[in-house]
């Protein structure tokens, strides 16, 4: 049958069990706080047909922090439009500045100094300024001869190598063999490249090309001067940043710490090994989520299997020391869906309770403590991926201080049908200047996303062939497996 809250024209086969239960919860007015539904917040179909229902406004309850967050103040509990849900997740960890705008990133966590090798993938908490001139002395840009005055030149017997201290000054008409990176002797006119010089029978050096003053000499301070800002705070530490920092004299960098994440896997039906049998299925999210979260910049401090035990879930959430708790399953309104009751019990503040997205409608975001959040992912694998990229990715980005990626679009090679009201996230592969939608994109399927480079954001109503769609890159598609997960 069609659940209440689903309009007659809605594509029911696109709904998984958790989504149907979530719609039933909405149509029955089961607000998270346990109270009656707000006036005007009727069935979910009515909410989606008109102005979309919003999340609860920022409050002064147990978990309230005064952070800046763009929440409407109508107090209604209903699914949040997909773009707004991502914005809430991205800004909820940004302290409010005095003018009401978002302040510094990182959720108020103190920056930490780390050795260079440990800084990869983290974000600079302070500008990188030059501790020395670069180069710190005049150096040779090429292997060849340092020459003084016009040629031909008498060549010294000894040469100048990189790492030599202070070479003897040259006199007019004199040359000395020099290596790339070696310090230039005083009174050098230019460096003559090895391939541009020849010696005669009297061992005098002649240039085969015209020699210009300062040729192939890197002068002191060519790249920067002491105190110059090389990179601003908020820069992602890449291998190139590590190289620049080392060249500029740094042994440690001050960075924002990686957000600590704990994963709680719910569901008594999950197997950790072997083939599915007797109503039991393999747990796909336990192996998938930790490396994916690490690829998003998190430090995964634990993965716990809770099953469908309400007491164990309450204890795990209450005692967690993570900055972000990620749960799998249990976000709808079924008999063993314990996430909402647990959040009510601990006095958490729901920021997003359902998102107008397919798959993944019953995802949620809550503030459990002033310095801790919880993202509840649906239990179906692709629905969980949708929740991960909708809520966890922007929240982790805010905690880590990473800049938001520039949005981009590509035309889709094939049409993708849309949900009447909700945003769809569809796995695609990138082929030249087009994105090709993949099959096997149902809520419980991973076959499509396992082959994907990105997820296409399909607005309500769908996308025609050749029409542009926003893309969400999967982290390993651009960076590569080794960069992402190590």
C-alpha positions, 0 to 999 in steps of 0.5 A: 500500500502507499504510506500516508504522506506519499502523494499519489504520483510519487515514485514508491519503488524509489523508497526503501523501508527506512524512508517509508517509515520516516514518511509515516512518522512525518505524516503522523506528526511524530516530532523528535521532541515528543510533542505534537506537530507544529501547526501547518506541518501536516503530511510530508507530501503537503510539506514538500508541495509547498514551502519545505519544512525546516529543522528546529531553530537554534535553541538554548537547551542543553546542547545549545552553543550560540553557533551561527546556523541558518535555521528558520525559527518556525520550529517545524520538524520535517525534511530539509531541502538537500542544499540547505541540509548541506549548508547547515552541516557545513556551518554548524561548527563555525562559531558565530562572529560578533556581526552574526556571520560565521567565525573561524573554522575548526569548531573552536578546537585548539590548533596543534603543532605537528612534525612535517611528516604528520601534517599531510592532509591537515589544514594550516592554522596560521599563515606560513611565513618565510623564516629565511630568504629563498634562496638564502644565497646566490646559487647556480641554476645549472651545471657549468662554469662560474665566470668573471668578466669577458672570456676567454677564461682561465679555469681553476683546478678545483670546482664548487659543489653544492654544500660547499661553504664560502668559495674563493672570489673570482678575479676578472678573466677567471672561471671555476667549475660549478654544480647546480645549487652551489653557492656562487663565488663573489664577483661572478658575472654569470654561469656558463652552461656546460653545453655552451662552453668549450676548452682549447688546447691551453685549457682556456674556456670559450663561450659558444653562445653570448653570455649575459650578466647574471645568466643562470644565477638564482639571486638571493631572495628570488622566491621570497624574503624573510617574513613574506607570507607564503601561504595563508591560514586555511591552506590544505597541507599537500606534499608540495606544501610540505616541500615549501615548508621544509625549504623555508626552514620549518620543522613543525607546522601549526595545524587544526587537529583532525576531527575524531570520529567514532562509527557505531554500526547498528543492526542485529541482522549484520554478519561480519564474515561469510555468506548471507543466510537465514535472514542475515546479511553482510555488513557493508558499512563497517568496512566502507565507512572508516576509510571513507571518513579518513579520506574526508580528513577524519581520524577514526578512533573506533568502530563499534558494533552495537546491534539493535540494543537501545541501552548499548547505543545510549551508553556508546553515545553518552560516553563517546569522546569523538568530535563526530559520532556516525551511526548506521541505520536506526534513523527511521521509526521502526520498532528497533530504530533507537537513534531518535529515542536516544537523542531525546534521552540525552537532550540532543538538539536536532539540526536536520531531521530527514533530508529531501534526498533520494536515496538517504531520506531518513538521514539526520544531524544532531548536536549531542554536546557543545563540542560534539555532533552525531550524523545518523546514516540510513542502513542501506548502503547507497543511502548511507553514502548519500548521507555521508556526502550530504551531512558528514562531509561538509561537517568534517570540512568545517571541523578540519577548516578545509575550504569548500570545493568549487562546485562544478557541472558537466552535461549528463550523457543520458537522461536521469529521471527525477523524484517529484520533490526531492534531490536525487544523488546518482553515481556517474563516471566521467568520460571526457566532457560528459558524465555517464549515469550508472545503473544499480543505483538503488538505496541498497546497492553499491555496484554503481558507486563502486565504479563511480567517479562522482555523484550527480546531483539531480534536481526534482523533475530530472535531467535531460540528455546533455543537460548540466548537473552538479557533481560531487567528486568521490575523494579517491577519483581525483587524488588516487587511492594512495593519497586518500587512505594513507 
